[in-house]
Amino acid sequence: MTHTVLLILAVIAAWTLWRTIGRRPTPPARSAFDTRHDVDTDGEIPISRLDMPADIADRAERYMPSDERVLEVAVAFAGIDPARFSFVDLGCGKGRALIMASQLHFRRLIGVEIVPALADIARANLARLGVAAEVHTADAARFVFPPGPVVLFLFNPFKPATLGTVIEALRAAPGPELFVIYYAPDHGKLLDASGFLTRLGSPRGWRRRDGVAVWQGTRTLTAGVVPPGAIPG
Ligand SMILES: C[S@@+](CC[C@H](N)C(=O)[O-])C[C@H]1O[C@@H](n2cnc3c(N)ncnc32)[C@H](O)[C@@H]1O
């Protein structure tokens, strides 16, 4: 009788242990990027879990880090000399694209992120790598572009309402030289319709919907600037 009770208790204990530990989902593997740099940029965070004002959330997209190759590929495609350009990432999240831009030696690095916790992580990542970048916790729709040549990087951070406001700020940008690198360009047609940006196209192998497209400000666009191999937008 005592043995039977003990056996039942052991089975219940084992079952409880299996429920609490055994079925716990395994955390996703750390990305090669985060492992190599010992930073925290991984993860996909839905809008519902991002701490931002409701009116901004209505016009925002979720957090997800960039593919680590996208910036290098787009910069080479457009023939950009990073040392001459400020790099602006609107919706910089945890700062992965800023880290990538630092490795390409852009002249100045600026990130804007509305979610305070993500901006803090970006600052910590950049500090850990000794990268000098400005990270502003702010609404990208209020960003004023710096003087001088600018590369604006967007990884599908917002819906058309905010993108439209950003395009108007870009139109007023003081510098004559301008490129926009738009990764996962869901609303690229807004840039096409701006009247001051010309789509150069997409690097080979990156033309799919979740690929990347590049625009150049027409103030400096001259015939022959479209790089060889460009796929017209
Ligand atoms: C897809 S993630 C891009 C992360 C980063 N640019 C990268 O490439 O690794 C988009 C980011 O935009 C931010 N975001 C959305 N709306 C914003 C706004 N109005 N102002 C600033 N950041 C915004 C989100 O919080 C999210 O972190």
The ligand as a MOL file (V3000), in Angstrom:
LIG
                    3D

  0  0  0     0  0            999 V3000
M  V30 BEGIN CTAB
M  V30 COUNTS 27 29 0 0 0
M  V30 BEGIN ATOM
M  V30 1 C 11.9490 46.8380 -38.5180 0
M  V30 2 S 12.5940 47.7140 -37.1010 0 CHG=1
M  V30 3 C 14.1360 48.2640 -37.8030 0
M  V30 4 C 15.3360 48.1760 -36.8670 0
M  V30 5 C 16.6440 48.7300 -37.3820 0
M  V30 6 N 16.4800 49.8440 -38.2910 0
M  V30 7 C 17.4740 47.6870 -38.0890 0
M  V30 8 O 17.5890 47.7810 -39.3080 0
M  V30 9 O 17.9970 46.7610 -37.4500 0 CHG=-1
M  V30 10 C 11.5610 49.1860 -37.1470 0
M  V30 11 C 11.7300 50.0810 -35.9210 0
M  V30 12 O 11.0490 51.3260 -36.1560 0
M  V30 13 C 10.5910 51.8240 -34.9180 0
M  V30 14 N 9.5920 52.8620 -35.1710 0
M  V30 15 C 8.3420 52.7160 -35.6590 0
M  V30 16 N 7.7280 53.9100 -35.7630 0
M  V30 17 C 8.6030 54.8490 -35.3390 0
M  V30 18 C 8.5740 56.2700 -35.2330 0
M  V30 19 N 7.4830 56.9810 -35.5930 0
M  V30 20 N 9.6490 56.9110 -34.7610 0
M  V30 21 C 10.7770 56.2180 -34.4120 0
M  V30 22 N 10.8620 54.8660 -34.4740 0
M  V30 23 C 9.8000 54.1840 -34.9590 0
M  V30 24 C 10.0520 50.5700 -34.2410 0
M  V30 25 O 9.9310 50.7410 -32.8430 0
M  V30 26 C 11.1250 49.5340 -34.6230 0
M  V30 27 O 12.1200 49.4580 -33.6570 0
M  V30 END ATOM
M  V30 BEGIN BOND
M  V30 1 1 1 2
M  V30 2 1 2 3
M  V30 3 1 2 10
M  V30 4 1 3 4
M  V30 5 1 4 5
M  V30 6 1 5 6
M  V30 7 1 5 7
M  V30 8 2 7 8
M  V30 9 1 7 9
M  V30 10 1 10 11
M  V30 11 1 11 12
M  V30 12 1 11 26
M  V30 13 1 12 13
M  V30 14 1 13 14
M  V30 15 1 13 24
M  V30 16 1 14 15
M  V30 17 1 14 23
M  V30 18 2 15 16
M  V30 19 1 16 17
M  V30 20 1 17 18
M  V30 21 2 17 23
M  V30 22 1 18 19
M  V30 23 2 18 20
M  V30 24 1 20 21
M  V30 25 2 21 22
M  V30 26 1 22 23
M  V30 27 1 24 25
M  V30 28 1 24 26
M  V30 29 1 26 27
M  V30 END BOND
M  V30 END CTAB
M  END
